[in-house]
Amino acid sequence: MKKSNTKFLVGILLIVIALVSFGSTFFIYQKGNKGGGGASEDDTLKVVTSFYPMYIATMNVVDEVDGVQLESLSEPQTGCLHDYTLTTEDMRNLSTADVLIVNGGGIETFIEDVAKSYPDLTIIQACDGIELLQEGDESNAHAWMDVDLYSKQVENIAEGLAQCDENNADKYRDNAKAYVDKLIPISKRIDALSEKTAGANVVIFHEAYDYVADSLGMNVVFVMDLDEERQISAGEQADVLSAIENGDVKIVLADETYGKKMGDVVDAESDATTIYIDPLTRGEYDKNSYIDNMNNNISLIEHALAANN
C-alpha cells in the first residue's frame, strides 16, 4: 500500500512539474513574440526608430518619461535608409516592439513588409501632414533638413506616442513643445540668412539639401545625388560645371562623406565654392546633436557668403 501511494504521489508531482514548465515556456514565448500593440507585460513601452534623425527627435520627446525603452533599427552611422534591407536582428527587435517611428514619405521602403508581419505594431510616420518637395514624380522626404518641418515631425511623434500611451501623453507633448522652442532660434537664423540668399542659384550634391535651399529661398539649378559611394563620369562632371557657369552659381552644397571628389573638381575648375554641410543622418546619440549640427551648417554657409563678398 505504501508503495502504491508513493507511485501515486510521484505521478502527481511529475504532472505538476510538467504543467508549470509548459506554462513558463508559453509565457516566455508569448512575451518574445507579442509583435507590438501596446505596453509589454512589465509596463515598458518599447519604442524603435528607423534611423538617426528620427531617433534624436524621439529622444527629446521621451526625455525623462519613465517606462520607455528607446532603440534604433540602424546604427548611428548608417545614414539614409534608401534601399535598406531589414536584417534578422531587426525583425527580432521589431517582434518585441510596441511602436515603430519612421520618417515616412518613401524613405523606409520596408514599412509595408513590417506592417504585414506585425499587424499590432503601432507605426508613427513623422512626415504625416507635411507637404514634401517633389523630384519629378517622386517625393523628396528629407524633411528634417528644414527646421520648421522638423518641428512638425517632432510634434507628430509626440502626438503619436500620446495616442498609444495616454498615461504619459502630457509629458510627450510638453517635451515636444520644449524641444520645438529650442529650434525657434535656428529658424530665425535661417530667416535672417535668407535675406542674403533669396533668389540665388545653387547646385546641390545631396537631395536632402533641396530643403536647405528651399528654406533659404535659393533656386536649385542642378542636383547630383551623391549620398553613396559611386563613380562620377566625365559627362556628369561636364554637366555640373556647365550648370554652374550658365546659372552664375556661387555656392555648391555637398556632403563631404560622398561629395568631396566632385567638390574638389568644382573648386578647381569653377568660380563656385563648395560648402560641406551635414545631412544630419548620422552622428552621436546626443539629444542636442540636431541643434548643434544645424547651427554649424548655418555658420558654414554664412562664412562662405562673407568670404565671397
N, C-alpha and C positions, 0 to 999 in steps of 0.2 A: 504493500500500500504506500509506504513512504517513497519507494522508487517511482511509482506512478505519479505521485504528487510532484516529485522533483522534475520528472519529464514534462509534466503539465506546466509547471512554473517556468521552466526553461523555454518552453514553446511560446508562452505568453510574452516573456522577456524579449525573445527574438523578434516577435511580431511588432512589439512597441518600438524596438530599435530600428526596424525596417521602416516603420511609418514616420518616425522622427527624421530619419535620413532622407526619405523621399520628400518630406515637407521642406526640409532645409534646402535640398537641391532645387526644388521647384521655386522656392523664394529667390534663391540666387539667380536662377535662370530668368525669372520674371524681371528682376531688378536690372540685370545686364542687358535685357532686350526690350526695354519699355519703349524705345523709339520716339521719345518726346511726348509732348502733350500735357504739360503741367509740371508742378514741382515733384521731385522724386520722393522716395519713401522717407528720406531723412530731412525733408523740407528744404533741401538745397535746390535752388534754381540754376541749372547748368545752361549757360549761355555760350554759344560758339559763334565766332565771327568768321567771315570768309577770308579776309586779308587785312593788311596793316592799317589802312585809313579807317576801316570800319572798327577795328579793334581799339584804336586810340579814341574814336568818338564814343564808343560804348564804355570804355574805361572811365571816361569822365561822367557818363550818365549813371553808372552803377557805383560810383565812388562812395565808399563807406556805407553801402547798403548791405546789411547783414544777410547771410544766407544765399549770396550769389557767387557762383563759380564761373569765372570768365576764362575762355580759352579761344585760341585761333586755329583754324584748319591749317593754314600755311605758315611757314616760318617768316619771321620779320624781315628777312632779306629776299623774299620770293619775288616781290614786285607785282605788276599787274597779273591778273589771273586769266588772260586770254588763252584759250585752249588748254586750261588747266584740267588735268585728269585726276579724279579722286583716287586716293590710294586705299588699300585695305585698312590701314590705320585710320584714315579719315572716316571711312564708313563705320568702323568700330567706335570712333569718337562720337559720331552723329547718332549712333544707336542708343546712347545714354544721354543725349542732349534733350533739353526741353524747348530751347529756342535757337534758331539759326538766323543770324543777322547778316544780310548781304547788301552790296551796293545796289544791284539790280541794273536794269537798263541794258542787259545783254552781256555784261562783263563776266558774270559767273554762268557759263553755259551749262553747268551741271545741275542747275536748280530743278529742272523738271524731273530728272532722274532721282534726285533726293526726295522730292515731294511724293513721287510714286513709291519709293522704298519705305518712306516713313510718313505715312499719311497723318499721323497725330502730331508731328513736329510742327511747331509754330515757326513760320518763316516771315521775317520782317525785311521788307525791301526799302532801303533808305531813300531811294530815288522816287518813291511813290509821290505823285502830285507835282513833280518837278518837271518843267519844260526843258528837255535836253536839247543841246545843239545837234544839228544834223550834218552828217558827212555823206552826201548823195542820198541814197535810200536808207542808210543805216544811222542809228542814233549814236552819238558820242556820249558815253555815260561817265566820263571822268569829272563829274560834277563837283567833287570835293576840291577841285582846284580853283573854284570860285567861292570865296569866303562866305558870301551871302547864301549860296546854295548849300554849302557845307553846313551852315547854321540850320537850314531847313532839314537837312539829313539828320542832324543831332536831335532835333525836335521830333522827327518821325520815329527815330529809335526809342526815344523816351516814351512816346505815346504808345508804341507797340508793346513795350515792356510793361507799361502801366495797365494795359488791357489784359495781359496774361498773368500779372502779379498785382492784384488790386491792393493787397496789404501794404505794398511799398510804392504805390502809384504816385503819391505826393512827393516822395523822395526822388524818384526818377525825374519828375517834371521840374522840381526845384534845382536838381543838379544840372539839368539841361539848360535852364534859364541862366544859372550862374556861369556855365561854360560859354553860352552864346554871348553873354555880356562881356566876357573876356575877348571875344572875337571882334567886337564892335570897333575898337581902336585900329585893328588891322584893316577893316573895311574903310575906315576914314582915311588911312594912309593911301589906300588904293584909289579912292576918290580924288585925293589931292594929286596923286601921281598922274591920273588920267587927264588932268588939265594940260599936261605936257605931252602926253602920248596920243590923245584922241585924234583919229584921222590918219595917223602914220601907218605905213605899210610894214608888215613884218613877215618873216619866214620862220616856220617852226619845224623842229625835228622830233616832235613827240605830239601826238594828237591831244594829249592832256592839256597842252599849252594853248589850245584853242580857247579854253575857258579863261586863261590868264589874259590872252589878247583881248577877248570879248569884254572882260571886266575893266580893261584899260582903254577901251574904245578904239582899239587898233584893228586894221584890216589885214587878215591873213591872206597873202597872195600866193603862198606855196606851202604845201605840207609834205614833208618826208618823214614818215613814221618810223623812227628808229628806237623802238622800245625792246629790241632784242638784237643779238649779235648776227650780222649778215654782211655780205659783200655789197659794196656800192659800185655800180657800173660807171664807166666813163660818161655814158649818156645821161645818167641821173645827176652826176656832178655838173655837167654842162647845163642841164635844166635848172638846177638850183642857182648857179651863177648867173644865168640869163634872167631868172625871175628877180634876183637881187638888183641887177643892173637896170632892167626895164621898169621895176617898181620903185626905184630910188630907195631901196631898203637900207636902213642904217643899223637895224637890230635883228639878230637871229637868236631865237630861244632854243636851247638844246639841253638834253640830259647828258652829263659828262660820261656816265657809265657806257652809253652806246653811241653817243654823238660826237665824241672827241675827234675822231679821224676826219669826219666831214667838217667839223668846226674849224680844224686846222686849215683845211682847204679854203674855207670861206675867208678866214683871217688873212691867208697868204695871197689870195687871188681876187679879193674884192675890197671895197671900202667899208663893208659892214663889219660890225663887231658881234662875235658870238658870246652870248651870256649863258652860262651853265647854271640852270636853276633846278631845284629839287622837285620831282613829280610827286613827292610825298607818298610813295608806295612802299617804302622800306625805311628801316631805322630802328631805334631803341624803343622798348616798351616803356615809354615815359608819357604821362598824361599831358605834358606841356609841349611835346615834340611838334605837334602840328603848328602851334602858335609860334614856337621858336623858328622853325624852318620856313614857315610862310613869311615871317618878318624878315628873315635872311634873304629870301627870294626878292622881296621888295627892295631891300637895301642894295642888292646886286644890280637891279635894273636902274635904280636911282643913281648909283655911282657911274654906271655905263653912260647914262644920258648926260651926266655932268661932264664926263670926260670928252664926249662928242661935241659939246657946245663950246 
